[in-house]
Amino acid sequence: MEDFLTAEDLELWTIVSQGPFIPTTQNAQSETVPKDPSEFVAADFKMTEKNAKAKKILICGLGPDEYNRISMCSNANQIWDALQIAHEGTNQVNRSRIELLMRNYELFFMKESEPI
């Protein structure tokens, strides 16, 4: 997927892996807040479109079962994280799988009734 998104547009993979670009501005209290869409400049619209394009590419490659899994996600980064957890599992799950396989390997032996 990384190669496909990078081939489409290099910034798409950055949006998927690091999160969406959200145009921000400083308010009267010097706090950084999201811009109102009426304040967007051309660059803000371009990056917002890239966020939508990354999300569209990820969604279009999914079947109905996968779509149900990610339908509540609001951006491409959340979709990617949900798909990674669904297909790869968390680090804890992966460690548990490895430990189980190692244990099965250690307990493996040939019975006397089995030929070589």
MOPAC internal coordinates of N, CA, C and O (Angstrom, degrees):
PM7 1SCF
backbone

  N    0.0000 0     0.00 0     0.00 0    0    0    0
  C    1.4414 1     0.00 0     0.00 0    1    0    0
  C    1.5207 1   110.13 1     0.00 0    2    1    0
  O    1.2310 1   120.83 1   141.35 1    3    2    1
  N    1.3283 1   116.02 1   -38.65 1    3    2    1
  C    1.4665 1   119.11 1   179.53 1    5    3    2
  C    1.5134 1   110.98 1   -58.19 1    6    5    3
  O    1.2310 1   120.45 1   136.24 1    7    6    5
  N    1.3344 1   116.75 1   -43.76 1    7    6    5
  C    1.4634 1   120.12 1  -179.94 1    9    7    6
  C    1.5235 1   111.57 1   -64.48 1   10    9    7
  O    1.2310 1   120.42 1   138.80 1   11   10    9
  N    1.3178 1   116.80 1   -41.20 1   11   10    9
  C    1.4621 1   120.31 1  -179.32 1   13   11   10
  C    1.5223 1   110.80 1   -63.85 1   14   13   11
  O    1.2310 1   120.34 1   131.81 1   15   14   13
  N    1.3252 1   116.95 1   -48.19 1   15   14   13
  C    1.4663 1   120.19 1  -179.39 1   17   15   14
  C    1.5216 1   111.62 1   -65.73 1   18   17   15
  O    1.2310 1   120.21 1   140.60 1   19   18   17
  N    1.3170 1   117.20 1   -39.40 1   19   18   17
  C    1.4584 1   120.68 1   178.77 1   21   19   18
  C    1.5226 1   110.83 1   -65.20 1   22   21   19
  O    1.2310 1   120.31 1   143.41 1   23   22   21
  N    1.3290 1   117.00 1   -36.59 1   23   22   21
  C    1.4654 1   120.11 1   178.24 1   25   23   22
  C    1.5257 1   111.27 1   -67.91 1   26   25   23
  O    1.2310 1   120.75 1   145.31 1   27   26   25
  N    1.3254 1   116.17 1   -34.69 1   27   26   25
  C    1.4708 1   119.78 1   177.07 1   29   27   26
  C    1.5217 1   110.44 1   -67.24 1   30   29   27
  O    1.2310 1   121.06 1   129.49 1   31   30   29
  N    1.3262 1   115.58 1   -50.51 1   31   30   29
  C    1.4627 1   121.96 1  -178.37 1   33   31   30
  C    1.5186 1   106.36 1  -167.90 1   34   33   31
  O    1.2310 1   120.16 1   -53.09 1   35   34   33
  N    1.2989 1   117.30 1   126.91 1   35   34   33
  C    1.4586 1   122.02 1  -175.45 1   37   35   34
  C    1.5264 1   112.62 1   -58.12 1   38   37   35
  O    1.2310 1   119.97 1   145.13 1   39   38   37
  N    1.3068 1   117.67 1   -34.87 1   39   38   37
  C    1.4576 1   120.61 1  -178.47 1   41   39   38
  C    1.5273 1   113.07 1   -71.90 1   42   41   39
  O    1.2310 1   119.96 1   160.17 1   43   42   41
  N    1.3353 1   117.68 1   -19.83 1   43   42   41
  C    1.4675 1   120.00 1  -179.04 1   45   43   42
  C    1.5246 1   111.54 1   -63.03 1   46   45   43
  O    1.2310 1   120.39 1   136.55 1   47   46   45
  N    1.3325 1   116.86 1   -43.45 1   47   46   45
  C    1.4642 1   119.18 1  -179.53 1   49   47   46
  C    1.5344 1   110.15 1   -66.09 1   50   49   47
  O    1.2310 1   120.12 1   143.82 1   51   50   49
  N    1.3112 1   117.38 1   -36.18 1   51   50   49
  C    1.4621 1   120.44 1   176.85 1   53   51   50
  C    1.5176 1   110.65 1   -62.12 1   54   53   51
  O    1.2310 1   120.38 1   138.99 1   55   54   53
  N    1.3145 1   116.88 1   -41.01 1   55   54   53
  C    1.4619 1   121.56 1   178.29 1   57   55   54
  C    1.5292 1   110.63 1   -64.51 1   58   57   55
  O    1.2310 1   120.33 1   138.42 1   59   58   57
  N    1.3255 1   116.97 1   -41.58 1   59   58   57
  C    1.4655 1   120.72 1  -179.24 1   61   59   58
  C    1.5278 1   110.53 1   -69.23 1   62   61   59
  O    1.2310 1   119.88 1   136.66 1   63   62   61
  N    1.3159 1   117.83 1   -43.34 1   63   62   61
  C    1.4611 1   120.06 1  -174.66 1   65   63   62
  C    1.5238 1   113.90 1   -81.74 1   66   65   63
  O    1.2310 1   119.78 1   149.15 1   67   66   65
  N    1.3324 1   118.03 1   -30.85 1   67   66   65
  C    1.4618 1   119.62 1  -175.06 1   69   67   66
  C    1.5201 1   114.12 1  -110.19 1   70   69   67
  O    1.2310 1   119.92 1   164.99 1   71   70   69
  N    1.2981 1   117.75 1   -15.01 1   71   70   69
  C    1.4568 1   120.46 1   179.93 1   73   71   70
  C    1.5124 1   111.27 1   115.73 1   74   73   71
  O    1.2310 1   120.81 1   -14.28 1   75   74   73
  N    1.3259 1   116.06 1   165.72 1   75   74   73
  C    1.4651 1   120.15 1  -175.09 1   77   75   74
  C    1.5231 1   112.79 1   -74.82 1   78   77   75
  O    1.2310 1   121.41 1   -23.57 1   79   78   77
  N    1.3144 1   114.91 1   156.43 1   79   78   77
  C    1.4553 1   121.50 1   172.80 1   81   79   78
  C    1.5206 1   107.52 1   -84.44 1   82   81   79
  O    1.2310 1   120.54 1   -56.34 1   83   82   81
  N    1.3066 1   116.57 1   123.66 1   83   82   81
  C    1.4610 1   121.21 1   178.61 1   85   83   82
  C    1.5195 1   107.70 1  -116.97 1   86   85   83
  O    1.2310 1   119.68 1   -66.44 1   87   86   85
  N    1.3371 1   118.21 1   113.56 1   87   86   85
  C    1.4689 1   120.26 1   178.85 1   89   87   86
  C    1.5295 1   110.42 1   -60.83 1   90   89   87
  O    1.2310 1   120.68 1   -49.02 1   91   90   89
  N    1.3280 1   116.30 1   130.98 1   91   90   89
  C    1.4616 1   120.79 1  -178.48 1   93   91   90
  C    1.5248 1   110.51 1  -126.01 1   94   93   91
  O    1.2310 1   121.60 1   -14.65 1   95   94   93
  N    1.3166 1   114.54 1   165.35 1   95   94   93
  C    1.4589 1   122.15 1   177.48 1   97   95   94
  C    1.5234 1   108.26 1  -148.25 1   98   97   95
  O    1.2310 1   120.64 1   -12.55 1   99   98   97
  N    1.3237 1   116.38 1   167.45 1   99   98   97
  C    1.4650 1   122.18 1   177.19 1  101   99   98
  C    1.5221 1   109.08 1   -94.64 1  102  101   99
  O    1.2310 1   120.41 1   -47.71 1  103  102  101
  N    1.3334 1   116.83 1   132.29 1  103  102  101
  C    1.4658 1   119.17 1   176.70 1  105  103  102
  C    1.5349 1   109.47 1   -91.82 1  106  105  103
  O    1.2310 1   120.13 1     5.98 1  107  106  105
  N    1.3196 1   117.35 1  -174.02 1  107  106  105
  C    1.4616 1   122.26 1  -176.51 1  109  107  106
  C    1.5331 1   112.60 1   -62.96 1  110  109  107
  O    1.2310 1   120.07 1   152.13 1  111  110  109
  N    1.3361 1   117.48 1   -27.87 1  111  110  109
  C    1.4621 1   121.56 1   179.31 1  113  111  110
  C    1.5281 1   112.12 1   -90.28 1  114  113  111
  O    1.2310 1   119.94 1  -165.99 1  115  114  113
  N    1.3221 1   117.72 1    14.01 1  115  114  113
  C    1.4749 1   124.71 1  -179.06 1  117  115  114
  C    1.5214 1   112.72 1    61.74 1  118  117  115
  O    1.2310 1   120.64 1  -149.66 1  119  118  117
  N    1.3160 1   116.38 1    30.34 1  119  118  117
  C    1.4603 1   121.59 1   174.85 1  121  119  118
  C    1.5260 1   108.58 1   -97.54 1  122  121  119
  O    1.2310 1   120.89 1   -34.58 1  123  122  121
  N    1.3228 1   115.90 1   145.42 1  123  122  121
  C    1.4558 1   120.91 1   176.39 1  125  123  122
  C    1.5208 1   108.63 1   -84.60 1  126  125  123
  O    1.2310 1   120.75 1   -58.81 1  127  126  125
  N    1.3171 1   116.16 1   121.19 1  127  126  125
  C    1.4628 1   122.15 1  -178.78 1  129  127  126
  C    1.5250 1   109.11 1  -131.21 1  130  129  127
  O    1.2310 1   119.96 1   -25.82 1  131  130  129
  N    1.3453 1   117.68 1   154.18 1  131  130  129
  C    1.4676 1   120.14 1   176.84 1  133  131  130
  C    1.5312 1   110.73 1   -61.42 1  134  133  131
  O    1.2310 1   121.50 1   -37.65 1  135  134  133
  N    1.3374 1   114.73 1   142.35 1  135  134  133
  C    1.4659 1   120.08 1   178.21 1  137  135  134
  C    1.5144 1   110.75 1   -72.09 1  138  137  135
  O    1.2310 1   121.07 1   -31.00 1  139  138  137
  N    1.3052 1   115.55 1   149.00 1  139  138  137
  C    1.4546 1   122.06 1   170.47 1  141  139  138
  C    1.5316 1   106.38 1   -74.75 1  142  141  139
  O    1.2310 1   119.32 1   -40.18 1  143  142  141
  N    1.3293 1   118.91 1   139.82 1  143  142  141
  C    1.4739 1   119.72 1  -179.94 1  145  143  142
  C    1.5258 1   113.89 1   -54.34 1  146  145  143
  O    1.2310 1   119.62 1   154.32 1  147  146  145
  N    1.3065 1   118.32 1   -25.68 1  147  146  145
  C    1.4645 1   119.89 1   178.19 1  149  147  146
  C    1.5248 1   111.82 1   -70.63 1  150  149  147
  O    1.2310 1   119.58 1   163.32 1  151  150  149
  N    1.3382 1   118.40 1   -16.68 1  151  150  149
  C    1.4581 1   122.94 1   179.23 1  153  151  150
  C    1.5255 1   113.26 1   -95.01 1  154  153  151
  O    1.2310 1   119.67 1   177.08 1  155  154  153
  N    1.3225 1   118.24 1    -2.92 1  155  154  153
  C    1.4639 1   121.59 1  -177.44 1  157  155  154
  C    1.5199 1   111.37 1   -61.72 1  158  157  155
  O    1.2310 1   121.52 1   -37.11 1  159  158  157
  N    1.3373 1   114.71 1   142.89 1  159  158  157
  C    1.4636 1   121.46 1   170.70 1  161  159  158
  C    1.5227 1   106.57 1  -105.03 1  162  161  159
  O    1.2310 1   120.05 1    -2.17 1  163  162  161
  N    1.3145 1   117.51 1   177.83 1  163  162  161
  C    1.4700 1   121.69 1  -175.60 1  165  163  162
  C    1.5308 1   111.84 1   -56.83 1  166  165  163
  O    1.2310 1   119.76 1   137.97 1  167  166  165
  N    1.3229 1   118.06 1   -42.03 1  167  166  165
  C    1.4682 1   120.92 1  -179.16 1  169  167  166
  C    1.5296 1   111.39 1   -64.56 1  170  169  167
  O    1.2310 1   120.19 1   144.10 1  171  170  169
  N    1.3224 1   117.23 1   -35.90 1  171  170  169
  C    1.4664 1   120.62 1   178.06 1  173  171  170
  C    1.5206 1   110.95 1   -65.52 1  174  173  171
  O    1.2310 1   120.57 1   137.28 1  175  174  173
  N    1.3375 1   116.52 1   -42.72 1  175  174  173
  C    1.4604 1   120.47 1   177.60 1  177  175  174
  C    1.5261 1   110.78 1   -62.91 1  178  177  175
  O    1.2310 1   120.68 1   139.56 1  179  178  177
  N    1.3251 1   116.31 1   -40.44 1  179  178  177
  C    1.4668 1   120.71 1  -178.67 1  181  179  178
  C    1.5274 1   110.47 1   -62.41 1  182  181  179
  O    1.2310 1   120.07 1   134.68 1  183  182  181
  N    1.3352 1   117.46 1   -45.32 1  183  182  181
  C    1.4609 1   120.03 1  -179.26 1  185  183  182
  C    1.5269 1   111.62 1   -70.77 1  186  185  183
  O    1.2310 1   120.07 1   145.55 1  187  186  185
  N    1.3072 1   117.48 1   -34.45 1  187  186  185
  C    1.4599 1   120.56 1   176.44 1  189  187  186
  C    1.5328 1   109.91 1   -64.91 1  190  189  187
  O    1.2310 1   120.55 1   141.62 1  191  190  189
  N    1.3199 1   116.56 1   -38.38 1  191  190  189
  C    1.4693 1   120.87 1   176.35 1  193  191  190
  C    1.5178 1   110.79 1   -65.09 1  194  193  191
  O    1.2310 1   120.00 1   142.56 1  195  194  193
  N    1.3271 1   117.60 1   -37.44 1  195  194  193
  C    1.4699 1   120.66 1   178.38 1  197  195  194
  C    1.5250 1   110.51 1   -66.01 1  198  197  195
  O    1.2310 1   120.22 1   142.43 1  199  198  197
  N    1.3289 1   117.19 1   -37.57 1  199  198  197
  C    1.4658 1   120.30 1   174.91 1  201  199  198
  C    1.5283 1   110.10 1   -58.09 1  202  201  199
  O    1.2310 1   120.89 1   133.30 1  203  202  201
  N    1.3252 1   115.91 1   -46.70 1  203  202  201
  C    1.4699 1   120.92 1  -179.08 1  205  203  202
  C    1.5283 1   111.09 1   -66.44 1  206  205  203
  O    1.2310 1   120.22 1   142.35 1  207  206  205
  N    1.3291 1   117.19 1   -37.65 1  207  206  205
  C    1.4679 1   120.78 1  -179.66 1  209  207  206
  C    1.5286 1   110.66 1   -66.28 1  210  209  207
  O    1.2310 1   120.20 1   137.66 1  211  210  209
  N    1.3200 1   117.21 1   -42.34 1  211  210  209
  C    1.4671 1   120.69 1   178.24 1  213  211  210
  C    1.5269 1   110.35 1   -61.89 1  214  213  211
  O    1.2310 1   120.49 1   136.98 1  215  214  213
  N    1.3131 1   116.66 1   -43.02 1  215  214  213
  C    1.4685 1   121.15 1   178.63 1  217  215  214
  C    1.5203 1   110.33 1   -63.37 1  218  217  215
  O    1.2310 1   120.00 1   137.18 1  219  218  217
  N    1.3322 1   117.61 1   -42.82 1  219  218  217
  C    1.4611 1   121.78 1  -179.62 1  221  219  218
  C    1.5245 1   111.37 1   -62.43 1  222  221  219
  O    1.2310 1   120.31 1   136.87 1  223  222  221
  N    1.3232 1   117.00 1   -43.13 1  223  222  221
  C    1.4687 1   120.55 1  -179.10 1  225  223  222
  C    1.5261 1   110.11 1   -62.60 1  226  225  223
  O    1.2310 1   120.36 1   136.62 1  227  226  225
  N    1.3109 1   116.92 1   -43.38 1  227  226  225
  C    1.4645 1   119.40 1   179.35 1  229  227  226
  C    1.5263 1   111.71 1   -65.20 1  230  229  227
  O    1.2310 1   120.32 1   136.87 1  231  230  229
  N    1.3152 1   117.00 1   -43.13 1  231  230  229
  C    1.4707 1   120.82 1  -177.81 1  233  231  230
  C    1.5242 1   111.77 1   -68.13 1  234  233  231
  O    1.2310 1   120.10 1   140.60 1  235  234  233
  N    1.3287 1   117.42 1   -39.40 1  235  234  233
  C    1.4696 1   120.27 1  -176.84 1  237  235  234
  C    1.5266 1   112.66 1   -67.17 1  238  237  235
  O    1.2310 1   119.96 1   159.37 1  239  238  237
  N    1.3118 1   117.68 1   -20.63 1  239  238  237
  C    1.4541 1   120.52 1   179.60 1  241  239  238
  C    1.5180 1   113.85 1   -88.84 1  242  241  239
  O    1.2310 1   119.99 1  -173.43 1  243  242  241
  N    1.3223 1   117.62 1     6.57 1  243  242  241
  C    1.4656 1   120.82 1  -175.23 1  245  243  242
  C    1.5169 1   112.22 1  -108.53 1  246  245  243
  O    1.2310 1   121.39 1   -28.74 1  247  246  245
  N    1.3240 1   114.95 1   151.26 1  247  246  245
  C    1.4596 1   120.81 1   173.01 1  249  247  246
  C    1.5159 1   109.93 1   -86.41 1  250  249  247
  O    1.2310 1   120.65 1    -1.54 1  251  250  249
  N    1.3335 1   116.36 1   178.46 1  251  250  249
  C    1.4684 1   120.02 1  -176.90 1  253  251  250
  C    1.5319 1   113.72 1   -62.23 1  254  253  251
  O    1.2310 1   119.72 1   143.11 1  255  254  253
  N    1.3280 1   118.15 1   -36.89 1  255  254  253
  C    1.4621 1   120.23 1   179.72 1  257  255  254
  C    1.5220 1   111.08 1   -66.74 1  258  257  255
  O    1.2310 1   121.10 1   137.42 1  259  258  257
  N    1.3166 1   115.49 1   -42.58 1  259  258  257
  C    1.4592 1   119.98 1   178.96 1  261  259  258
  C    1.5224 1   110.38 1   -67.98 1  262  261  259
  O    1.2310 1   120.44 1   143.02 1  263  262  261
  N    1.3129 1   116.76 1   -36.98 1  263  262  261
  C    1.4625 1   119.75 1  -179.56 1  265  263  262
  C    1.5244 1   110.59 1   -61.72 1  266  265  263
  O    1.2310 1   120.43 1   139.96 1  267  266  265
  N    1.3207 1   116.79 1   -40.04 1  267  266  265
  C    1.4673 1   120.17 1   178.40 1  269  267  266
  C    1.5292 1   111.28 1   -61.36 1  270  269  267
  O    1.2310 1   120.79 1   148.52 1  271  270  269
  N    1.3215 1   116.09 1   -31.48 1  271  270  269
  C    1.4593 1   121.00 1  -179.06 1  273  271  270
  C    1.5302 1   111.57 1   -70.28 1  274  273  271
  O    1.2310 1   119.80 1   148.59 1  275  274  273
  N    1.3325 1   117.98 1   -31.41 1  275  274  273
  C    1.4634 1   121.01 1  -174.04 1  277  275  274
  C    1.5263 1   113.17 1  -112.80 1  278  277  275
  O    1.2310 1   119.74 1  -174.89 1  279  278  277
  N    1.3095 1   118.09 1     5.11 1  279  278  277
  C    1.4631 1   120.43 1  -173.32 1  281  279  278
  C    1.5264 1   113.88 1   -61.60 1  282  281  279
  O    1.2310 1   119.59 1   155.57 1  283  282  281
  N    1.3085 1   118.39 1   -24.43 1  283  282  281
  C    1.4637 1   121.29 1  -179.55 1  285  283  282
  C    1.5280 1   112.98 1   -87.49 1  286  285  283
  O    1.2310 1   119.75 1   174.60 1  287  286  285
  N    1.3313 1   118.09 1    -5.40 1  287  286  285
  C    1.4697 1   121.34 1  -178.95 1  289  287  286
  C    1.5218 1   109.94 1   -74.65 1  290  289  287
  O    1.2310 1   121.00 1   -39.17 1  291  290  289
  N    1.3310 1   115.70 1   140.83 1  291  290  289
  C    1.4667 1   119.42 1  -176.04 1  293  291  290
  C    1.5157 1   114.15 1  -101.63 1  294  293  291
  O    1.2310 1   119.81 1   168.30 1  295  294  293
  N    1.3389 1   117.97 1   -11.70 1  295  294  293
  C    1.4634 1   119.36 1   177.61 1  297  295  294
  C    1.5272 1   110.63 1  -146.04 1  298  297  295
  O    1.2310 1   120.90 1   -10.13 1  299  298  297
  N    1.3256 1   115.88 1   169.87 1  299  298  297
  C    1.4602 1   121.67 1  -174.66 1  301  299  298
  C    1.5252 1   112.19 1   -63.81 1  302  301  299
  O    1.2310 1   119.98 1   144.93 1  303  302  301
  N    1.3205 1   117.64 1   -35.07 1  303  302  301
  C    1.4547 1   121.02 1   179.60 1  305  303  302
  C    1.5238 1   111.09 1   -64.60 1  306  305  303
  O    1.2310 1   119.91 1   138.16 1  307  306  305
  N    1.3276 1   117.78 1   -41.84 1  307  306  305
  C    1.4633 1   121.15 1   177.63 1  309  307  306
  C    1.5281 1   110.84 1   -65.29 1  310  309  307
  O    1.2310 1   120.31 1   140.52 1  311  310  309
  N    1.3317 1   117.02 1   -39.48 1  311  310  309
  C    1.4716 1   120.95 1   177.50 1  313  311  310
  C    1.5225 1   109.64 1   -61.42 1  314  313  311
  O    1.2310 1   120.54 1   132.45 1  315  314  313
  N    1.3263 1   116.57 1   -47.55 1  315  314  313
  C    1.4601 1   121.28 1  -178.33 1  317  315  314
  C    1.5278 1   110.78 1   -61.56 1  318  317  315
  O    1.2310 1   120.17 1   135.56 1  319  318  317
  N    1.3289 1   117.27 1   -44.44 1  319  318  317
  C    1.4604 1   120.58 1   179.44 1  321  319  318
  C    1.5288 1   111.18 1   -63.01 1  322  321  319
  O    1.2310 1   120.04 1   138.53 1  323  322  321
  N    1.3282 1   117.53 1   -41.47 1  323  322  321
  C    1.4674 1   121.24 1   179.20 1  325  323  322
  C    1.5255 1   110.93 1   -63.77 1  326  325  323
  O    1.2310 1   120.30 1   138.23 1  327  326  325
  N    1.3247 1   117.03 1   -41.77 1  327  326  325
  C    1.4666 1   120.69 1   179.20 1  329  327  326
  C    1.5269 1   111.18 1   -67.66 1  330  329  327
  O    1.2310 1   120.17 1   140.81 1  331  330  329
  N    1.3251 1   117.27 1   -39.19 1  331  330  329
  C    1.4634 1   119.81 1   178.14 1  333  331  330
  C    1.5233 1   111.03 1   -62.49 1  334  333  331
  O    1.2310 1   120.16 1   134.61 1  335  334  333
  N    1.3066 1   117.30 1   -45.39 1  335  334  333
  C    1.4696 1   120.57 1  -179.76 1  337  335  334
  C    1.5254 1   110.17 1   -65.06 1  338  337  335
  O    1.2310 1   120.19 1   140.68 1  339  338  337
  N    1.3253 1   117.25 1   -39.32 1  339  338  337
  C    1.4661 1   120.53 1  -178.80 1  341  339  338
  C    1.5201 1   111.95 1   -66.36 1  342  341  339
  O    1.2310 1   119.94 1   142.89 1  343  342  341
  N    1.3257 1   117.72 1   -37.11 1  343  342  341
  C    1.4663 1   120.07 1  -173.86 1  345  343  342
  C    1.5241 1   113.74 1   -99.91 1  346  345  343
  O    1.2310 1   119.98 1   149.50 1  347  346  345
  N    1.3109 1   117.65 1   -30.50 1  347  346  345
  C    1.4546 1   119.80 1  -178.87 1  349  347  346
  C    1.5126 1   112.30 1  -105.27 1  350  349  347
  O    1.2310 1   120.21 1   154.51 1  351  350  349
  N    1.3191 1   117.20 1   -25.49 1  351  350  349
  C    1.4510 1   121.33 1  -176.12 1  353  351  350
  C    1.5229 1   110.35 1    82.50 1  354  353  351
  O    1.2310 1   121.10 1    -5.72 1  355  354  353
  N    1.2956 1   115.50 1   174.28 1  355  354  353
  C    1.4596 1   120.26 1   177.64 1  357  355  354
  C    1.5212 1   109.07 1   -83.63 1  358  357  355
  O    1.2310 1   120.04 1    -9.25 1  359  358  357
  N    1.3123 1   117.53 1   170.75 1  359  358  357
  C    1.4658 1   121.35 1   178.37 1  361  359  358
  C    1.5222 1   110.92 1   -60.03 1  362  361  359
  O    1.2310 1   120.50 1   142.27 1  363  362  361
  N    1.3195 1   116.64 1   -37.73 1  363  362  361
  C    1.4594 1   120.36 1  -179.94 1  365  363  362
  C    1.5293 1   110.73 1   -64.66 1  366  365  363
  O    1.2310 1   120.01 1   138.14 1  367  366  365
  N    1.3332 1   117.59 1   -41.86 1  367  366  365
  C    1.4586 1   121.81 1   178.49 1  369  367  366
  C    1.5288 1   109.82 1   -64.63 1  370  369  367
  O    1.2310 1   120.53 1   136.91 1  371  370  369
  N    1.3273 1   116.60 1   -43.09 1  371  370  369
  C    1.4675 1   119.72 1   179.17 1  373  371  370
  C    1.5254 1   111.66 1   -62.47 1  374  373  371
  O    1.2310 1   120.28 1   137.97 1  375  374  373
  N    1.3261 1   117.08 1   -42.03 1  375  374  373
  C    1.4694 1   120.03 1   177.75 1  377  375  374
  C    1.5236 1   110.96 1   -63.21 1  378  377  375
  O    1.2310 1   120.33 1   139.82 1  379  378  377
  N    1.3196 1   116.97 1   -40.18 1  379  378  377
  C    1.4651 1   120.92 1   178.83 1  381  379  378
  C    1.5246 1   110.81 1   -63.55 1  382  381  379
  O    1.2310 1   120.42 1   138.39 1  383  382  381
  N    1.3263 1   116.79 1   -41.61 1  383  382  381
  C    1.4715 1   120.32 1   178.43 1  385  383  382
  C    1.5222 1   110.80 1   -62.62 1  386  385  383
  O    1.2310 1   120.47 1   136.36 1  387  386  385
  N    1.3155 1   116.71 1   -43.64 1  387  386  385
  C    1.4655 1   120.98 1   179.97 1  389  387  386
  C    1.5199 1   110.29 1   -63.64 1  390  389  387
  O    1.2310 1   120.19 1   136.49 1  391  390  389
  N    1.3254 1   117.25 1   -43.51 1  391  390  389
  C    1.4623 1   120.96 1   179.28 1  393  391  390
  C    1.5219 1   111.16 1   -63.19 1  394  393  391
  O    1.2310 1   120.18 1   140.00 1  395  394  393
  N    1.3214 1   117.26 1   -40.00 1  395  394  393
  C    1.4617 1   120.70 1   178.56 1  397  395  394
  C    1.5282 1   110.52 1   -65.10 1  398  397  395
  O    1.2310 1   120.23 1   135.94 1  399  398  397
  N    1.3149 1   117.16 1   -44.06 1  399  398  397
  C    1.4652 1   120.32 1   178.72 1  401  399  398
  C    1.5295 1   111.12 1   -64.57 1  402  401  399
  O    1.2310 1   120.17 1   139.79 1  403  402  401
  N    1.3172 1   117.29 1   -40.21 1  403  402  401
  C    1.4711 1   120.34 1   178.17 1  405  403  402
  C    1.5265 1   110.32 1   -63.98 1  406  405  403
  O    1.2310 1   120.42 1   139.51 1  407  406  405
  N    1.3069 1   116.79 1   -40.49 1  407  406  405
  C    1.4715 1   121.22 1   179.30 1  409  407  406
  C    1.5308 1   110.21 1   -64.32 1  410  409  407
  O    1.2310 1   120.54 1   135.99 1  411  410  409
  N    1.3328 1   116.57 1   -44.01 1  411  410  409
  C    1.4735 1   119.96 1   177.65 1  413  411  410
  C    1.5187 1   110.85 1   -62.51 1  414  413  411
  O    1.2310 1   120.02 1   142.14 1  415  414  413
  N    1.3061 1   117.56 1   -37.86 1  415  414  413
  C    1.4639 1   121.76 1   178.51 1  417  415  414
  C    1.5325 1   110.36 1   -65.56 1  418  417  415
  O    1.2310 1   120.43 1   136.66 1  419  418  417
  N    1.3149 1   116.78 1   -43.34 1  419  418  417
  C    1.4624 1   121.17 1  -179.02 1  421  419  418
  C    1.5338 1   111.66 1   -65.77 1  422  421  419
  O    1.2310 1   120.33 1   147.51 1  423  422  421
  N    1.3217 1   116.97 1   -32.49 1  423  422  421
  C    1.4622 1   120.82 1  -179.19 1  425  423  422
  C    1.5304 1   112.81 1   -87.29 1  426  425  423
  O    1.2310 1   120.05 1   175.76 1  427  426  425
  N    1.3030 1   117.50 1    -4.24 1  427  426  425
  C    1.4605 1   121.67 1  -177.33 1  429  427  426
  C    1.5279 1   109.89 1   -68.92 1  430  429  427
  O    1.2310 1   121.05 1   -48.72 1  431  430  429
  N    1.3208 1   115.60 1   131.28 1  431  430  429
  C    1.4588 1   120.18 1   174.89 1  433  431  430
  C    1.5243 1   109.14 1  -152.89 1  434  433  431
  O    1.2310 1   121.29 1   -18.85 1  435  434  433
  N    1.2964 1   115.14 1   161.15 1  435  434  433
  C    1.4534 1   121.04 1  -179.52 1  437  435  434
  C    1.5271 1   109.25 1   -94.52 1  438  437  435
  O    1.2310 1   121.13 1   -47.27 1  439  438  437
  N    1.3101 1   115.44 1   132.73 1  439  438  437
  C    1.4645 1   120.39 1   179.24 1  441  439  438
  C    1.5260 1   108.54 1   -79.14 1  442  441  439
  O    1.2310 1   120.61 1   -23.89 1  443  442  441
  N    1.3113 1   116.44 1   156.11 1  443  442  441
  C    1.4532 1   120.53 1  -178.09 1  445  443  442
  C    1.5152 1   112.08 1   -65.57 1  446  445  443
  O    1.2310 1   120.54 1   152.77 1  447  446  445
  N    1.3289 1   116.58 1   -27.23 1  447  446  445
  C    1.4617 1   119.33 1  -178.04 1  449  447  446
  C    1.5396 1   112.33 1   -81.57 1  450  449  447
  O    1.2310 1   119.46 1   171.35 1  451  450  449
  N    1.3249 1   118.63 1    -8.65 1  451  450  449
  C    1.4708 1   122.10 1  -179.24 1  453  451  450
  C    1.5282 1   110.95 1   -89.07 1  454  453  451
  O    1.2310 1   120.99 1   -48.56 1  455  454  453
  N    1.3253 1   115.72 1   131.44 1  455  454  453
  C    1.4742 1   117.75 1   176.62 1  457  455  454
  C    1.5434 1   110.69 1   -79.99 1  458  457  455
  O    1.2310 1   121.27 1   -18.18 1  459  458  457
  N    1.2895 1   115.18 1   161.82 1  459  458  457
  C    1.4598 1   120.93 1   179.56 1  461  459  458
  C    1.4584 1   110.39 1   -78.31 1  462  461  459
  O    1.2310 1   120.10 1   180.00 1  463  462  461

